[in-house]
Structure formats: C-alpha cells, structure tokens
C-alpha cells in the first residue's frame, strides 16, 4: 500500500472527528430531547490530531482482610432463670412531730401592795434623814474645827499683842526708874498692878516677889506710879488681861 499523504491523513482525521461529534450529539439528543431544545451542531476543524493520552497506571488491588467468624451462640435454656430481686432498703422512719411550744400565759399585772409601798417610802425617808443628819454633823464639826482654829489664831495673836504691850509698859516704867548704887548681882522684883480701862494704876502696886534689895523694890514701885497711865492694847480682850492683875517683872541689868 502507498502511504497516505499528510493532507489525506488530515482529511481522514477530520472525518473521524466529525463522525464522533455527530454520534455524541445524537446520544445527547436522544436522552434529553424532551427537556432541552435542540441546539445547532458545531464542528471544529483541527489541523492535527491531539497527542494520545498516556494510559492510566493500573491500581494495585486492595486485599480485603478476612472478617472474623462470629462465635456460636450458646444453646438457650428451656426455662429462663428469673433474676433475683434485690432487697429494698428499709424506709426511713418518719420523724416524730415536734410538740408545738405552748403559749406562755401573759404575766398578770400585780398591783403594788400599799403596805410595802409605805415601808419603802419610810425606808427612803429614814435614809434621807440619816444622810442629812450626817451632813449636818459633818458641817457642825467642820464649823467647830474652823472656829477652834480661829480662836487659836486669835489667842496667839492676842498673846503676842499682850507680850508686845507688856514690853512697852516695862519700857515706860524703866524710863522713870532710878537704880540705887552698889546693887550686887541682878535681882528680880515682881509687882502686880490693877489698871483702869484707860491704863491708870489703881491704888498702890503690890510687891509679889522682892529682889532682896529694899531700896531697889521702892524705886520700882515709885516708877510704876510715875508711869501711869500705862499703855494698853486696843483689843478689849487683850486689855482685860492687863486690867485684872497685870504682873510686871524688873531686873536692874535688863534691856
């Protein structure tokens, strides 16, 4: 056979392709001719045939693993054994009802006893009287103590005043005293003098104690009379101590 030229091969390929297209269109039309409208057939002219596709590689068959055979079922017994019933747990005993608290009766209003109220009032009055009495006694004691302190202070002040005026009287009498010569030692002559409220000497001074020197005793007596009236303190109580027997002491070498 003479080999086909390239043109002849192209014409043969085109005819083969066209045949396949027509056959495909006939199959499609025969299947869906009721649903889809007929479309015009189109054909493509190829200048060369496409390269043949490589055949797909064969997939190795997958070995199926053998399934295990089911175990034979044990023969069923003629009479099925009924399972034993579990004993039911004991039911809890119902709790006894708690007794309802009894309502406490309201305390009755007790009227106060009149005698008891009187005794309570008497007790309070007695306590008040005792407290007032104690306060009064304390006040009296405090007043007496204060009075005693005032009297002591007054007596101290009066004694000091008496001593001051006695010194003044002695000093005035010494201003009229003439000492006799040749007197041995320092003898003491004591006289008691009565005075009037204005300080004047009443009568003659009384010699209570002699100095042992008659001339000195007479000089002291004369000086007391010459010094009258004697100075007296302004305080009446202090002046009374001078009027009711004033005691005066004289020594030649004093002062």
CORMOMO-V835379 format. One line per field, one symbol per residue. phi: phi as a letter, one per 20 degrees, with the letter a starting at -180 (. if undefined). A space follows every 10 residues. Layout:
phi: ???
//
This chain:
phi: .effffffff ffffffffff ffffffffff edffedffdf fdcdddfbff ffffffffef fefeffffff ffffffffdf feffffffff ffffffffff fffffffffe ffffffffff ffffffffff ffffffffff ffffffffff ffffffffff ffffffffff fffffdedff fleemcfddd cdcdcegenf femdgefebe encfffffff ffffffeffe fdffffffff fefemeecdc cfdem
//
